Amino acid sequence: MNPTESSARGATTGPVYADPSPNPFIMVSDRSSRLMLIVLVSCALTVAVTRLFLVLTGYPQIGGSTFHLAHALWGGLALFLGVAMSITAFPVLARILTDRNLETTPLGMMAMACAAVDDATAWCLLALVLSSFDNNWSHALANIGGGAAYVALTLLVVRPLLARARRFVGRMLGR
């Protein structure tokens, strides 16, 4: 058998793989490339505008010759981005749980509760980070206090009222 006969008989060279089964845990968005472009353009514009600002102001210094305004700007940006990225998207989590029929399971309820606590903490941190830019802490304290008051009002007043309304409607409907 010569080499041309063996290559004609086996048209494919190398291993042949079956079609991969779709992974139910990987979700690909149609908008992911557009969103990535927006993030990259935003980052590039942030760097360009900050550099332009520093050039136009002559690279101002804060508290002596060792600390430039650029350090504060980039440090603030890093804090802002770190806190902002830790905030989860409730609709996305709810959609994933609904698609997997997990929204009423203990796991799904625990995931939503943990995401709620995470979001509340992240929003409080974001308020603190934004207040640190101009040293005006009253806005952060008002936001955090307002959020705590809202949670307390919801748990202590609204929840019992809704339970009473549910019992009332149940009696009216004969249930």
N, C-alpha and C positions, 0 to 999 in steps of 0.2 A: 504494500500500500504506500503510495507516494503522498507527500504533504498536501497536494492539491485535492486529492480525493477525500482526505479526512476533514479538510476545511469546508468542502462542499457539503458533506454529509451533516456536520454539526454547524448550522448557520450561526448560532450564537456562541460567543466565546465568553468564558467566565461564568460565575454562578447566576442562576435565574431566581429572582425573589418573587414571592407572591405580593399582591397589592397590600399595602399596610392597612390594618384596620384603624379606623379613626379613634383617637384617644378622647374619651368623653370629658376629660379634665382640662383639655387644651381648648381655649376659645380664641379664635382669630377674628379680629374686627376688620370690617371693610374700610373703616376710617383710620386704621392705625398708621398708615404711611402719611396721611394728611396731618394727623395729630403730631407725629414725630417731626414733620417739617415745621409745624407751628412752634414746637418746643425749641428746635434748633435755631430758627430765625429769631425767636424771642431772646434766646441766650446770646446770639451774635449781636443783636441790637442793644441788649443791656451792656455788654462789654464796650461796644462802640460809643454809646451815649455817655457812659461813665468816663471813659478815656477822654472824650471831647470835653466834658465838664471839668475834669482835672486839668487839662491843658489850658482851657480858657481861664480858669481861676488861679493858675500858677502853682498847682499842687500845694494847696494850703496845708499847714501843719497844725496839729492839735497838741497843746501841752508840751512844747519843746521841739527838738529837732529829730526825735526818734519815732514819733507816731504821726503818720500821714493820714489825711482824711480818707485816702483810698483803703486803708486798713479797716476803718470803721464802716465804710460802704460795703466792702466785700464781706466783712464779718456779719453785718446786718443782713445782707443778702443770703448768706449761708444759713443764718438762724431762721430767716423767713422761709426759705425753701425747705429746710429740714422739717419745720413744724407743719408747713402747708402740705408737704407730701405725706405726712403721717395721717392726715385726715382721710378716712375711707369714704367711699361713695355708697350711701345706703341703698339707692335704687339698684346699683350693680349687684350688691350683696343679696338684696331681696330677690332680684331676678334670677341669680344663680341658685338660690335656695328653692325658689318656685319651680325652676326648670328641673331640678333634681327631686322635687316633691319632698323637700326637707323642712319646709317652713313651719310645720306643726310638730315636728319631732323635737325631743329635748336638745339634740345637737343644733338644730336650726334656731331654736329660741335662745340657746346659749350664745350662738354666734352673733345674733342680732343684739343681745344684751351687751356682749363684750364690745361690739362695734359702737354701740351707743355711748358706753363709758369712754372708749378710746376717742370718739369724736368730741365729746364734751371736754375731755382733758386737752385735746389738741387745740380746740377753739380757745380755751382759756390761755394756753401757752401762746397762741397766735396773738391774742389781745395783749399779753405781756410783752411780746417781742415788738409789736407795733408801737406800744406805749414807750418802750425804751428808746426809740429813735429820737423823740423830742422831750424825754424826761417828764412826761405828763402822765403820771400813774393813775390819775383820777378816772380817766376813760376806761382803763383796764379794770379797775376795781368796780366801776359802775357796770361794765359788761358782765364780769364774773358774778357780781352780786345779783344782777338782774336774772342771769341764768339760774342761779341757785334759788332765787325767789320763785321763778317760773316752775322749777321742778317741785319745790315744796308745795306751791299752790295746786299743781296738777295732782300730786300724790295725796295731799291732805284734804282738798276741797272737791276737785273735779271728779276724782275716782269714786268717792262715796256717793256723790250726786248721781253719777252714771249708774252705779249699782242700784240705787233707790229707783231710778227711772226704769231700769230693766225689770225690777220686781213689779213695779206699777203696771208697766205695759204687759207683762206676763199675766198678772191678775185680770187685766181688762180683756185679754184675749182668751182667758180660761186655761192657761197652761200651768 
